[in-house]
Amino acid sequence: MTQKKKFENKKDQLVGKAKETGGKLTGDKELEAKGKSQDTLGKAKEKLDDTKDAIKGAVESAKNKLTSDKD
């Protein structure tokens, strides 16, 4: 995962938490829900990117193993 993606995902989580908290403090249920959604979206993107990285690593490892077995 690139640093830019990590930053964007964490930013979504942070802004989402801020909106959620602001909504709770002011009694604005819509803002609270939007914040919760944005936070969850940031977490989901982070998990997806982590999974992509893990799959890439596994594929590279398998390729390297297959290549070295041919020698």
C-alpha beads as a LAMMPS data file, in Angstrom:
LAMMPS data file: protein, C-alpha beads

71 atoms
70 bonds

1 atom types
1 bond types

-500.0 500.0 xlo xhi
-500.0 500.0 ylo yhi
-500.0 500.0 zlo zhi

Masses

1 110.0

Atoms # bond

1 1 1 0.000 0.000 0.000
2 1 1 1.366 3.383 -0.888
3 1 1 1.912 6.078 1.691
4 1 1 -0.692 8.214 -0.076
5 1 1 -3.334 5.482 0.250
6 1 1 -2.442 4.937 3.906
7 1 1 -2.803 8.654 4.520
8 1 1 -6.158 8.834 2.713
9 1 1 -7.529 5.849 4.640
10 1 1 -6.422 7.259 7.998
11 1 1 -7.785 10.680 7.027
12 1 1 -11.201 9.138 6.278
13 1 1 -11.151 7.418 9.651
14 1 1 -10.119 10.553 11.533
15 1 1 -12.580 12.880 9.786
16 1 1 -15.303 10.277 10.211
17 1 1 -14.653 10.017 13.949
18 1 1 -14.692 13.798 14.236
19 1 1 -18.043 14.022 12.425
20 1 1 -19.463 11.200 14.510
21 1 1 -18.368 12.872 17.737
22 1 1 -19.645 16.252 16.568
23 1 1 -22.973 14.676 15.719
24 1 1 -23.216 13.043 19.141
25 1 1 -22.356 16.288 20.939
26 1 1 -24.872 18.367 18.994
27 1 1 -27.570 15.723 18.729
28 1 1 -27.273 15.714 14.933
29 1 1 -28.045 12.082 14.076
30 1 1 -27.406 12.614 10.357
31 1 1 -23.889 13.982 10.956
32 1 1 -23.219 11.177 13.418
33 1 1 -24.293 8.566 10.850
34 1 1 -22.239 10.169 8.072
35 1 1 -19.218 10.198 10.343
36 1 1 -19.680 6.577 11.311
37 1 1 -19.983 5.654 7.626
38 1 1 -16.844 7.570 6.666
39 1 1 -14.873 5.977 9.506
40 1 1 -16.062 2.499 8.484
41 1 1 -15.232 3.196 4.845
42 1 1 -11.687 4.227 5.782
43 1 1 -11.238 1.037 7.812
44 1 1 -12.637 -1.110 4.990
45 1 1 -10.309 0.492 2.436
46 1 1 -7.382 -0.121 4.771
47 1 1 -8.298 -3.814 5.163
48 1 1 -8.768 -4.171 1.396
49 1 1 -5.361 -2.635 0.695
50 1 1 -3.749 -4.878 3.335
51 1 1 -5.366 -7.920 1.701
52 1 1 -4.165 -6.850 -1.741
53 1 1 -0.636 -6.495 -0.377
54 1 1 -0.795 -9.930 1.250
55 1 1 -2.020 -11.535 -1.980
56 1 1 0.719 -9.802 -3.986
57 1 1 3.294 -11.087 -1.514
58 1 1 1.936 -14.634 -1.696
59 1 1 1.922 -14.583 -5.510
60 1 1 5.491 -13.254 -5.627
61 1 1 6.589 -15.899 -3.141
62 1 1 4.945 -18.650 -5.197
63 1 1 6.529 -17.320 -8.393
64 1 1 9.953 -17.227 -6.767
65 1 1 9.529 -20.764 -5.445
66 1 1 8.438 -22.084 -8.832
67 1 1 11.305 -20.287 -10.550
68 1 1 13.914 -21.551 -8.096
69 1 1 12.549 -25.139 -8.316
70 1 1 13.221 -25.137 -12.079
71 1 1 16.936 -24.573 -11.492

Bonds

1 1 1 2
2 1 2 3
3 1 3 4
4 1 4 5
5 1 5 6
6 1 6 7
7 1 7 8
8 1 8 9
9 1 9 10
10 1 10 11
11 1 11 12
12 1 12 13
13 1 13 14
14 1 14 15
15 1 15 16
16 1 16 17
17 1 17 18
18 1 18 19
19 1 19 20
20 1 20 21
21 1 21 22
22 1 22 23
23 1 23 24
24 1 24 25
25 1 25 26
26 1 26 27
27 1 27 28
28 1 28 29
29 1 29 30
30 1 30 31
31 1 31 32
32 1 32 33
33 1 33 34
34 1 34 35
35 1 35 36
36 1 36 37
37 1 37 38
38 1 38 39
39 1 39 40
40 1 40 41
41 1 41 42
42 1 42 43
43 1 43 44
44 1 44 45
45 1 45 46
46 1 46 47
47 1 47 48
48 1 48 49
49 1 49 50
50 1 50 51
51 1 51 52
52 1 52 53
53 1 53 54
54 1 54 55
55 1 55 56
56 1 56 57
57 1 57 58
58 1 58 59
59 1 59 60
60 1 60 61
61 1 61 62
62 1 62 63
63 1 63 64
64 1 64 65
65 1 65 66
66 1 66 67
67 1 67 68
68 1 68 69
69 1 69 70
70 1 70 71
